[in-house]
Amino acid sequence: NIFVGQNFGTYRFANLNAFLSDTVPAIEYDRTYSLVDEAIGDETKAAAVFKAVQLGFYVQDEWSVTPRFTLTGGVRLDIPVISSDPELDTAFQNTVLPKLQAEYPIANGIIAGQAPEGQLMLSPRLGFEFDIAGNRKSILRGGAGVFTSRIPFVWPGAMFTNNGLTIGRVDETNLGGTVDFVSDVNAQYKHPNFSIPSGQVDVFVKDFKYPQVFRANLALDQKFGNGFEFSLEGLYTKTLNNIIYSNINSNPDVKFAWTGPTDHRNVYVNTNIDSRYSAVYMGYNTDLGYTYNLTASLAKEFSTGFSAYVAYNYGDGQSVNDGTSSQNSSQWRGQVHINGRNNPVLGRTDYAMGHRILMNLSYRKEWNDNLATSLSLFYNGESGEAFSWTIGGNGANNLAGERGSTGRRRQLAYVPKDINDINLVPYVANGDTVTIQTQWNNLNAMIESDKGLSDRRGEYVEKNGSFAPFSSLFDLVLRQDFGADLGGDMHKIQISFDIFNLANLLNKDWGLVYTIPGTQNEDFNNFQLYQFEKYAADTTTPTFTYRQSKVDEDAFNIEGTSSRWRMRV
């Protein structure tokens, strides 16, 4: 796996004019590079090369306990093994690691140069089906068991490049001077004190367990009346092992706590414990988290050729880290928090569905053996994506730094009770001064418009405590079947005509899907509530601006593709 992130160097300037001037330095620079050769791109030898195997054994049987009651039992054994070990950085193991463990006791037991040990992951499960009346009209079914994920070897695989000996790193904080733009990708910056070992290090606790959950479901399928079919099902999943990260090279000392009205969160010292390494990301386990889903559906086929289906689903859950990235560094950066990314919070999972309604109305007409026409209307209505309200602003790295354990755009926002509960300051937009009172009126309107904010006045928001606006999409499907008997064989051809997002065809303001507005692609599902500007004269009281004036759907972006009607023949 060749992944040398930002191998060609990435720059960020204060604004476009600063970049175009050729005289104003960049305010941010990031680059990783090979320590084992001078090649860049796919030609480098700084690749993760390792061998792994996942063995799986499974046995299952079914028992007809009675003619109406059936049991299904099984057990699965997964044995994931990484048969290679990363290169050993003896300086890290002997000198640096003891210093990190003194600050982070959870790192005790880490051994550099060793991949996670092979595991025996046992997954028993038991299911049943009960024909209540013996006529297959009332079926009660369910089950429970342990389930192991496919093994994400890319996570521990990063140890084979991010080990202090294979890939180095440099940024604006350790270049020792101004960072001017260099257009030649072959002449990018290296750490001025170029040395081995250096760079980022990825480690895992010795007894790290791959993801595993306990899951149980219970359902009732009921047939009644003249062909009606009803189903009700509940599903519950409890986390047994999930992944979580800490940057154990981040100095955990508190620099100061915020002063001011109410929000007194900590600001950490933005330094590394050992300056040779940009970060040391440690993967370990948590058993915190669960999800649940409730579903009800009703279906009916009519003798006239009509059929109908409607279903309602509600899904929610809690997690600390959803494991959405292939990079350990990104996993850590994505952890939302109040007091530092090394202290991520338990909250709603990114995958929470919220409310969802599905409907389908269809009609099929067979004109003769060779011609048939079908027309279907589909509806999908669902809650928007779950998101977190965070603190934004380009100056937010002053909260303690992108690389410190407190990071910008991942800090959960505090919801002020009133205008005196947040330290707003005026700002100038288009030549006009936006007053504190105007900002508060707009902020208060936003708080009142969102339950995830209004329910948390005087408190921090919850992780993914809100959903984007509900969306409603209709699709129309027309099918025409033609058939012909040629030589005793029936040959068929079908012409289809589809209109996706029919409502948007009828009205440009209908059928819209909303997404979270973000200033940079790293915002993901984080909505910046207010902007950090700078510290007051006392250097510990933060000041903020609120720059929104819209509420409800108008405050969100419209997703471009799915919000447009489309037609296909």
JOFEN-V857440 format. One line per field, one symbol per residue. psi: psi as a letter, one per 40 degrees, with the letter a starting at -180 (. if undefined). burial: I if it has 9 or more other ideal C-beta (glycine too) atoms within 8 Angstrom, else O. A space follows every 10 residues. Layout:
psi->???
burial->???
This chain:
psi->hhhghfdehh ihididdddd deehiiehhh hiiheeieii aeeiefihhi hiihihhhii ihhgdieehh hhiihihhgh hheiiihhgd dddddddddd dddgdeeheh hiehiiiiih hhgiihiihh hdeeeedhhh iaiiihhhii hgedcddeee dgeeedhiii addeeeaihi hhdheefiii hdfhihiaai hhiiidfhhi hiihhiihih hhhiageihi hhiihhhhhd hiiiiigeeh hehhdiiiia cdhfiihihg iidhedhdih hhhaiiehii iihhhhihih hieeeiiihi ihhhhiiiid hefeiehddd dddehiidfi degiihahid ehdaihhhih hihhhhdaee hihihihihh hiiiiiiihi hahdeeeede ideiehiiee hhihhidade ehgiiiihhf eihhiddddd ddddddddeh deddefheii iihfeiiiii ihhhhhhhhh hhihhhfehh hiihhihhhh gdddddheei fihiihhidi eedbfhhhdi hhciiadeee hiiiiheiei iadeeiihhd deeiiiih.
burial->OOIIOIIOIO IOIOOOOIIO OOOIOIOOII IIIIIOOOOI OOOIOIOIOI OIOIOOOOOO OOOOOOOOII IIIIIIIIII IIOIOIOOIO IIIOOIIOII IOIIOIIOOI OIIOIIOOIO IOIIIIIIII IOOOOOOIII IIIIIIIIIO IIIOIIIIII IIIIIIIIII IIOIIOOOIO OOOOOOOIII IOOOOOIIII IIIIIIOIII IIIIIIIIII IIIOOOOIII IIIIIIIIII IIIIIIIIII IIOIIOIIOI OIIOIIIIII OIIIOOIIII IIIIIIOIII IIIIIIIIII OIOOIIIIII IIIIIIIIII IOIOOOIIII IIIIIIIOOI IIIIIOIIII OIIIIIIIII IIIIOOOOOO IIIIIIIIII IIIIIIIIII IIIOIIIIII IOIIIIIIII IIIIIIOOIO IIIIIOIOOO OOOIOIOOII OIIIIIIOII OIIIOIIOOI IIIIIIIIII IIIIIIIIII IIIOIOOOOO OOOOOIIIII IIIIOOOOOI IIIIIIOIOO OOIOIIIIII IIIOIIOOOI IIIIIIIIOO OOOOIIOIIO OOIOIOIOO
